[in-house]
Amino acid sequence: MSIRSITKEDWSKVRDIYQKGIETKVATFETSPPDNYEDWSKKFDKKNVFVHESNGEVDGWISLSKFSVDVVMKVLGKSPFIFTQMQKEVVLEQNSTTI
């Protein structure tokens, strides 16, 4: 088991994992993963995206980013229902990529 920075070569495995998250319909609002690593990686700080490997195979990924509850509350108009849904999505996303 190891954790390391993502590389372009990891994209096919990460794309498969990302697609599984899309299929749950709770991990993201996207309907399909980007076609290529370059488009997908634009969303993230490349210094903070990692993959998990077991027996030489990528079986998970995680992206670390700053998150501000204050900003989210301003954007959502302080709607507790939406915020609760967002919290669930964050937890689900974290659980699906926990390493």
Backbone as a ProteinNet text record, in pm:
[ID]
protein_1_A
[PRIMARY]
MSIRSITKEDWSKVRDIYQKGIETKVATFETSPPDNYEDWSKKFDKKNVFVHESNGEVDGWISLSKFSVDVVMKVLGKSPFIFTQMQKEVVLEQNSTTI
[TERTIARY]
84.4	0	89.7	55.4	131.7	44.3	86.2	19.8	125.5	89.2	184.2	108.1	180.7	120.1	69.6	-39.5	-97.4	-8.2	-11	57.1	-43.9	-9.1	-96.8	-125	-29.8	-44.5	-151.1	-188.9	-291.4	-433.3	-447.5	-578.7	-679.8	-644.3	-745.1	-806.9	-726.2	-778.9	-859	-807.4	-877.1	-1008.8	-1008.8	-1131	-1237.7	-1196.1	-1290.3	-1349.8	-1266.3	-1312.4	-1406.1	-1370.3	-1451.9	-1588.9	-1589.8	-1715.7	-1806.1	-1747.8	-1827.4	-1891.1	-1818.8	-1873.8	-1990.4	-1978.9	-2086.8	-2211	-2191.9	-2304.3	-2385.6	-2324.5	-2399	-2497.2	-2473	-2555.5	-2557	-2462.2	-2450.5	-2310	-2214.1	-2076.2	-2040.3	-2116.4	-2087.5	-2211	-2213.1	-2321.9	-2288.1	-2168.7	-2129	-2199.6	-2215.3	-2282.8	-2186	-2063.9	-1960.3	-1824.3	-1725.1	-1591.9	-1533.6	-1442.8	-1376.7	-1306.4	-1286.8	-1223.4	-1074.9	-1011.4	-866.3	-819.9	-701.2	-641.5	-625.9	-586.7	-563	-689.2	-804.1	-930	-970	-956.4	-994.3	-905.3	-776.1	-682.6	-689.5	-755.2	-770.6	-851.5	-930.6	-1015.5	-938.3	-818.3	-747.3	-612.5	-566.9	-430.1	-344.7	-270.7	-197.9	-99	-60	30.4	-43.2	-176.7	-256.5	-353.5	-313.8	-393.7	-305.9	-361.2	-283	-360.5	-286.7	-348.7	-303.1	-387.4	-357.3	-335.2	-229.2	-199.4	-194.8	-250.4	-237.8	-188.1	-83.6	-24.9	3.9	51.1	88.1	-27.6	-151.9	-269.4	-332.1	-363.9	-433.2	-576	-614.6	-749.9	-822	-765.7	-830.9	-755.9	-824.4	-759.4	-823.8	-751.3	-802	-743	-823.7	-779	-801.5	-701	-712.5	-734.2	-829.3	-853.8	-905.8	-894.9	-945.8	-1097.9	-1161.2	-1306.5	-1348.3	-1434.7	-1480.6	-1631.5	-1675.9	-1818.6	-1882.5	-1813.8	-1868.3	-1898.9	-1808	-1828.4	-1945.8	-1952.4	-2061.5	-2194.7	-2201.1	-2327	-2369.7	-2276.7	-2309.8	-2363.4	-2298.8	-2340.8	-2478.7	-2505.1	-2630.8	-2743.9	-2717.1	-2822.4	-2862.3	-2770.2	-2792.2	-2905.9	-2915.9	-3018.5	-2967.1	-3022.6	-2972.7	-2992.9	-3101	-3124	-3014.3	-2986.8	-2882.8	-2748.5	-2720	-2592.3	-2580.6	-2688.6	-2687.5	-2660.3	-2723	-2697.7	-2551.5	-2495.8	-2355.5	-2265.9	-2297.4	-2217.7	-2218.7	-2336.2	-2345.7	-2259.8	-2261.5	-2182.4	-2034.1	-1992.6	-1852.4	-1813.2	-1897.5	-1868.1	-1862.7	-1958.9	-1957.9	-1834.6	-1797	-1678.9	-1554.3	-1547.7	-1431.7	-1427.7	-1540.7	-1543.2	-1505.6	-1543.6	-1512.9	-1366.9	-1298.5	-1157.8	-1066.9	-1118.5	-1036.9	-919.7	-802.7	-683.5	-609.4
-116.1	0	123.4	220.2	344.4	460.3	579.3	701.9	787.2	841.7	923.8	1027.9	1124.4	1226.2	1161.7	1215.1	1163.5	1198.7	1112.6	1140.7	1122.6	1172.9	1160.2	1012.6	928.2	785.2	718.5	782.3	728.8	756.8	839.4	888.8	779.6	673.8	572.7	510	480	422	525.4	648	753.5	785.4	785.5	810.8	705.2	579.2	472	495.1	533.1	559.5	680.3	782.4	903.2	870	783.9	742.3	671.3	589.1	520.9	622.1	730	835.5	905.5	927	990.1	902	773.2	679.9	678.6	716.4	721.1	837.6	937.1	1058	1139.4	1115.6	1197.5	1254.2	1208.2	1252.3	1375.5	1403.6	1517.7	1550.6	1669.1	1707.8	1675.4	1630.8	1598.7	1472.2	1462.2	1345.4	1250.6	1295.2	1208.9	1268	1182.8	1235.1	1302.5	1395.4	1455.3	1347.8	1379.2	1282.8	1264.2	1365.9	1354.3	1412.4	1374.9	1415.6	1567.1	1629.8	1773.3	1850.1	1814.3	1881.9	1856.1	1732.6	1696.1	1766	1768.2	1820.6	1972	2042.3	2187.6	2225.3	2133.1	2158.6	2158.9	2105.3	2078	2147.4	2167.6	2210.8	2085	2077.7	1954.8	1910.1	2001	1964.1	1887.2	1887.3	1826.2	1721	1647.2	1534.4	1410.4	1308	1188.2	1062.9	957.1	827.9	728.9	630.7	520.2	397	326	202.6	83.9	-25.1	-154	-253.1	-323.1	-422.8	-365	-239	-175.9	-123.1	-131.8	-85.3	34	138.2	254.1	211.9	230.7	192.2	303.6	424	537.5	665	776.9	906.9	1006.2	1112.5	1218.3	1350.9	1454.8	1590.9	1673.7	1742.7	1829.4	1971.9	2039.6	2178.5	2255.5	2385.6	2471.7	2472	2477	2476	2574.6	2666.6	2765.7	2756	2723.2	2715.9	2852.7	2959.7	3094.9	3124	3090.3	3114.4	3031.1	2905.7	2818.6	2874.2	2917.6	2970.6	3096	3182.3	3303.1	3266.2	3171.8	3130.1	3065.5	2985.2	2911.5	2990.7	3112.6	3191.3	3136.5	3072.2	3019.1	2917.9	2836.2	2732.9	2608	2573.9	2457.1	2325.9	2316.2	2191.5	2168.6	2272.1	2257.5	2233.6	2304.7	2284.6	2142.4	2089.2	1951.3	1855.6	1880.7	1796.2	1805.7	1927.5	1944.2	1871.3	1878.6	1807.4	1657.9	1603.9	1461.5	1428.6	1514.7	1489.3	1491.7	1587.1	1594.5	1468.4	1424.3	1302.7	1181.7	1171.1	1059.7	1063.3	1181.4	1193.2	1157.1	1202.9	1170.2	1020	958.6	815.4	734.1	780.6	704	717.9	818.5	838.7	828.8	782.7	773.4	679	722.9	640.2	622
0	0	0	-87.9	-89.8	-136.7	-100.2	-141.6	-209.8	-325.7	-400.3	-481.2	-531.9	-617.7	-745.7	-797.4	-920.9	-1039.3	-1140.9	-1266.7	-1380	-1494.5	-1611.6	-1642.5	-1616	-1643.6	-1556.1	-1447.2	-1356.9	-1405.8	-1508.9	-1548.2	-1577.8	-1647.1	-1682.6	-1557.5	-1458	-1333.6	-1254.4	-1246.1	-1173.4	-1243.6	-1375.6	-1452.1	-1419.9	-1410.7	-1375.1	-1235.7	-1141.7	-1005.2	-1005.1	-1081	-1091.3	-1150.7	-1251.5	-1314.1	-1212.9	-1128.8	-1025.7	-931	-899.9	-816.5	-884.8	-1014.4	-1092	-1090.3	-1103	-1108.1	-978.8	-867.1	-740.5	-737.8	-821.2	-830.6	-701.5	-612.2	-492.3	-473.5	-548.9	-530.4	-612.3	-717.9	-804.3	-886.9	-941.1	-1029.6	-1175.1	-1200.2	-1337	-1384.7	-1515.1	-1572.6	-1641.1	-1663.8	-1720.5	-1687.2	-1676.2	-1647.1	-1771.4	-1752.8	-1868.3	-1951.7	-2078.7	-2168.6	-2143	-2087.8	-2072.2	-1939.1	-1901.9	-1775.2	-1766.3	-1875.2	-1874	-1834.9	-1894.7	-1861.8	-1717	-1673.6	-1537.7	-1435.1	-1459.6	-1360.2	-1344.4	-1435.7	-1423	-1299.7	-1249.4	-1133.2	-1001.8	-1003.3	-879	-871.6	-749.4	-725.1	-741.8	-848.7	-882.7	-774.5	-687.2	-578.4	-468.8	-476.2	-369.6	-419.8	-522.2	-570.8	-560	-493.4	-464.6	-504.2	-531.2	-556.8	-450.4	-428.3	-337.8	-423.7	-394.5	-468.7	-374.1	-420.5	-351.5	-453.6	-420.4	-510.2	-648.7	-651.9	-777.5	-860.5	-809.3	-883.1	-812.2	-888.3	-832.1	-797.6	-670.8	-629.8	-553.8	-557.4	-494.6	-524.1	-507.2	-524.2	-429.5	-402.1	-314.8	-360.5	-345	-373.5	-248.3	-205.4	-89.8	-138.4	-77.3	-115.9	3.8	-6	100.6	93.4	208.8	215.4	323.4	290.1	385.1	400.9	520	547.4	525.4	562.3	545.3	399.2	310.3	167.2	117.1	155.8	111.7	159.2	282.4	335.9	261.3	224.6	148.7	11	-54.3	-187.9	-183.8	-82.6	-74.8	-10.3	29.7	92.8	228.3	296.5	431	437.1	336.9	334.5	405.3	522	595	519.6	441.7	367.9	265.2	188.5	86	151.4	259.1	326.1	378.2	434.2	481.9	366.5	251.3	134.6	92	94.6	57.8	156.1	284.1	382.6	352.8	318.4	287	166	63.7	-55.1	-22.3	59.9	98.7	172.9	267.1	342.4	249.1	158.4	65	-21.8	-70.2	-153.2	-74	49.9	134.1	160.2	187.5	214.6	91.9	-26	-146.2	-185	-130	-166	-46.2	66.1	185.9	163.1	202.8	184.2	314.1
[MASK]
+++++++++++++++++++++++++++++++++++++++++++++++++++++++++++++++++++++++++++++++++++++++++++++++++++

